[in-house]
């Protein structure tokens, strides 16, 4: 058993009991992101003690490979309750187009040695499963993709497609079955490679769910699974390991591309062995990190889509002049640049650098053109941040109800994140 240090996100302090496990002066790891790497943890020796600084990433990773690990749980502030990151994901993924933006939500180190943790601490598998089920639900709603696939069958008294001479001699002629012939032929239907990959993954998930000890999450996943499985009734779960690893999905079917990618991650997570899906008390997981700041972005995107159902009203990751805005809101009542900040400091203070950033976005010509606003008019800015005490569970009708002091046209809204209750973790 390795030594595991347990902390919550945003921890900044001394690692108690670091000696003799940590001997180097410094340790760190950065989450690889397209917009620049972000630090997951930094450990630096100060005097005789090791000081640890965590940001907004949760997960488990090696500090010293095969010897010392770090586990980081989700918790936004100093309360006794943990942030329910799965409910945040549920809320975001109920909008079908949000799942396509979740590609930078997590990072998994499959090449590193696995770390043994309790099933309750496994933050990664539930996240992958929820994403996979939501995308697969979209596929079922549209109808399973049909394609040509190769079928090998031992036919009686007929021949179809290509005769497999070797198989026929070995399994029929030598066994005195002269009326049987092994044939290989193409068939058109839903039993293609892509659907068999999804069916295989659904079977793994069925085996895993009984060990999932979060009631509301289990109920949600079970409902999705009950909706999905009947559509795969005529799909086989038989698929070779080589086919799983090297299959290529037509990029035209974007839902299939996302679902197949998640399916491979889930099967790889279980080592392609369905027996591993039955673990209940202890699991072995690859090191991984989940970006809570990105998850908060998606959660806020879901809240904006709840408030403004028109699909063209909210633009996410609006790109212009080398910059990407979190959201551009273009409704009849509100035309605003909106930014999500996973920071608690806005409860009592402001971050002037954040306000300068969002104000700079509001000066871009493409933003003016998209919103249809004259360039001599000031565009409003809105910052949405978490506040577990005074935050709202949904966005208010008036997005300008709370102005930021000393600024013109800059507003803020606090939202409350879902929290785990004691019954959720029994």
N, C-alpha and C positions, 0 to 999 in steps of 0.2 A: 504494500500500500504506500502511495506517495503522500507527502504532506500537502494539504490544501488550505490555503488562507481564504477565508470567507469575508466579503465586504459587500456594501451596496454602492450603486453608481453615485458619482460625485463625492465619494469619500476622499478626504485629504487629511492625512495624519500619519502617526507612527504605526508601523507594523509590530504588534506585540508578539514576542517570541520568535523574531526573525532569525536570531542566532540559535543554532549553528546551521540553519537551512540555507540562508543567503550569505554568500561569502564575497561576491563581487561588489564593486562600488555602485554600479548602476545596471538597471534593466529597463527595457521599454518595448512596446509594440505599437505599430501604426496600422490602422485599418486602411486598406488600399481603396481609394475612391477616385473617380474620374475628375472630380473638381478639386483634387488635392488630398493627400493622405491626412487622416485624422488620428490623433493619439488615443489609444485605448487605455493604456496605463504607463506610468513612469515611476520607477522605484529608484531612489537615490540615497546613498549613505551619507548621513549628516552626523559627524562625530562617531558615536558608538551605535547609533540607531539607524534603521532604514525607514525612510519616509516614502509613503505611497500616495500618488495623485491619480485619481480616476476621473473620467469625464462622463459622457452620456452613453457609453457602451456597456452592454451586459453580456455575460457568457462565461466560458471557462477556457483557460489557456495555460500552457506551460510557462513558468518563469525559468525553471531549470528542467530541461527535458528529462522525462522519466523519473523525476525526483521531487520537484516542488511545483505546485500549480496554484493558480489564482481563480477563484470563483466570484463573479460579480452579479448580484441580484438586482432586480428593478425596484427602485424606490426614489421618488422625486425629492422628498423632503425628510424631516426628522421624525415623522409620525411612526407609529408602530406597524402600520399597514403597508404592504407592498403594492406598487402599481400593477394593475391587471393588464398586462401588455396584450393578452389574447383578446380581451374585450375591445381594446383599442383597434386591434386588427379586424375583429368582426365588424365593427362599426364602419371602418373604411372600406372593407371588401364587399359590403352589400351593394356598392356601386360597381357595376361590371368593369368599367374602364380603369378603376383604381389599381387592379391587380397588375396591369401592364407596367406600372411605375415602381414595382417592388423589387426590381432587380438589384438594387444596391442596399437592400435592407439587412442583409446578413453576409457573413464570410465564413466559410468552413475550410478547415485545414485537414483534408482527408489524408494527406501524405505524412502527417505527424502521428506519433503514437497516441492511441486512444487513452482517455482519462476516465477512471471509474468514479461515478457519482451516484447519488440516490435518484430514483425515478422521479421524485418530486422536484429535483433540481434540474431536470432535463428541460431546458427552455427551448431548445432547438427543434426537437421532433414535433411538438404540438404546432409550432409556427409553420413548419413545412407542410404538415397535414392539412391545416386550415386553409392555407393558400391553394394547395392542390385540389381540395374538395370544392372550393369556390370556383376555380377555373373549370374543373370538370363539370360542375353544375351548369355553367354557361354552355359547354359543349353539348350536354344532354338537351338543353332547351332548344338549341338550334337543330339538333339531330346528329347522330353519329355519322362521321365521314365514311363513305363507301369507297372501296378501291379494289383493284385486282390483287390477288394474293395466291401464292403457290400452295396447292393441296396435293398431298401424297396419300393414296388410298388403295387398299387391296380389294378390287372390284370382282364381283361374281358374275360370270357369263357375259361380260362386256368389256370393251376397251375404250378408254377416253384419254385424249392427250398423248403423252409420250409413255411408251412401255418401258418400265424399269427392269431390264433383262436380268441383271444380277440378283435383285431382290426377289423377282419372280421365281428364278431357279432355286435360290436358297430357301425361301420360306413357303413356296407352293409346290414346285415340281418335285423336290427332294422329300417333301412331306405328303406326297400323294394327294395334292389338291389341284388337279388339272384344269378345273373350271375357274380358278382364281388367277387374277393378273394384277400385279402392282403397277399403278399408273400415276403419272404426275401431270397435273393440268392446272390452268389458271381459272380462278373463280372470282366473281364480282359480288361484293357484299361488305358487311361491317366487321368481318373477322380478320381485318388486316393487321399489320404489324403495330401500327399506332394504337389501335384500340386494345390489342392484346397486352401492350405495355401498360396502358391505363388500368386494365382489368387486373393484371398481376399486382399492381400497386394497391388497388382497392382491397384485394384479398389480404395484403400485408396490414393495411389499416384496420380491417375488421379484426384481425388477431391482436392488434395493439390496443384498441379502444378499451377493453375491459380493465387494462392496467392503468388507465388514465384516471388520476384521483382528483380531477377538478370537475365537479358536477356540472356546472353551467357549460363548460367547454365540451365535456363529453356529450351532453344533451344536444348541443348545437351541431357537433360533428356527426352524431348518430342520425339526426334529422336529414342532414345533407346526404349521408351515405344511403339512407332509406329511399331518398328521392332518386339517387344516381343508379343504384345497383340494378333495378329492373331493366333499364335501357341496355345493360351489358349482358342480359340473359343469354343471348346467342353468340357471345364472344368468348373464345377460349382464353384461359389464363396461361397456357403453355407458350413459353418464349425462352429461347436460349440466352445464356449469359452474354455471349458475343453479340447477339442481336440487340440486347439492352444497351450495351456499352457503345456500339458503333452505328446504331440506326440513325438515319437522317430524316427529319420531318420537313415536309414542304412548308417553306416560310409563308406561303399564301394563307395558310390556316394559322393565324396568330394565336388563337386559344390553344391549339394542339401543340404549337411550339413551346408555349409557356408550361402547359400541363406535362409534356414529355420531359422538359428540363427538370421540373419539380419531382416527377416520378423517378427519374434516375437518381436524384439526390436522396430521396426517401429510401429507395432500394439499396443504395450505396451505404446510407446511414445504418441499415440493418445488415450490412455485409452480404446482401442477396440471399440471406438465409432466414426463412420464415420463422424458424424456432427462436431467433433473436427478438422477434416482435412480441414474444410472450413474457419477457422479463418484467418483474413487478417491483422488486425492492432495489436492485442495483443495476445500473446500465453502464455500458462503456460507450463513450461518445468521443467523436473527433473534436479537437479544440475548435471553438467557434466564437464569433462575436456578432451581436445584434445591435444595430444602430438605432437607439431610442429616439434620437433627434429626427431621423428619417421617418420612423414610425409615427412620431408626433405630426410631422408634415402630412403624412397620409391620413391620419386621424382628423386633422383640421380640414383637409381636402374633402373628407366625407361630410363633415359638419357644414361646409360651404355648399356642397351639393344637396344636402338636406334642406338648407335655407333657400337655395336657388336651384330648383329642379331642372330648369331649362339647360340642356346640355351645352349650349354655346355661351352661357353666361360666365362660367368660371374657366379660365385657362390656367393650367398647371405647368410649371417650369417654362414659362413664356420666355422665349429666347430672342435676344437682340444685342447687337454690338459686343459680342463676346460675353454677355451677362445672361444669367438665368434668374428671372423673378420667381419667387415661390408661387404666387398666384396673381392673376390680373382679373379683376372683377368688373364686368361690363353689363350691368343691369339698367333698367330704366331709372331706378331710384339712386343707385350707387355706381359710381365709376371710380375705382380705387386700385392702388397698388397695395397688395396685402402680403405680409410676411409672417411666418410662424417662427417663434423663438422659444426653444425648449429651455427656458430660464425662469427661475422663480423670482428674480430680483425686481421684476416689473410690479410685484405686489406693492412695494413701497418706494422703488427708485426707477430710474430709466437708464438705458445704455445709450449714450449719445452717439457712439459709433454705429449702432444699429439704426438709429434714426437718420444719420447721415447716409447710410447705405440705402435704405428704402426711399429716402428723398431723392437720392441720385437716380434710382430706377425711374422715379416719377418725372424725371427731366428728359428721358429718352424720346426722340422724335417718333420712333416706331410705336411707343406707348400712346402718345398723343394721337397718332393716326389711327391706331386700332380702336381707341375709345371714342374717336370722333370729337375731340375737344380742341378748341383753338389754342395755339401755342402760347398765347398771352394769359392763359387761365391756369390757376394753381390746381394740380391734381391732388386729391386727398390720399393719405396714406394710413394704413391700419396695421397694427401689430397685434397678433393673437398669441397669448402665452398661457401657461398652466398656473392655476391657483386652486389648491385643494380646499381652501377655506371659503373663499368668496367667489369662486369661479362658477360659471353657468354650464349646465349640461347640454345646452343647445344655443346656437347663436341668436341674439335678440333681433327683433324687428328693426330697431334703430341701431345701425352699426356706428353711429357717431355720438352715442350717448356718453362716452367717456373720453374727453379730450386730454391730451398730454400737455401739462402745464408748460408755458414758455414757448410752445411751438404753434404755428398756424397750420391747420388742416392735417394734423397728425393725431390719430386716435389709437386707443388700445382696448382690447376685450380679453377678459380672463375666462378660461374654460376649465371645467373640473374633469380630471381624468378618472376613469373607473378604477376602483381599488378592490383588492382581494379582501374578503371577509374570512374570519376563522373557519366557517363552514366550507369555504372554497378549497381549503388546503388540508382537510381531514383525509 
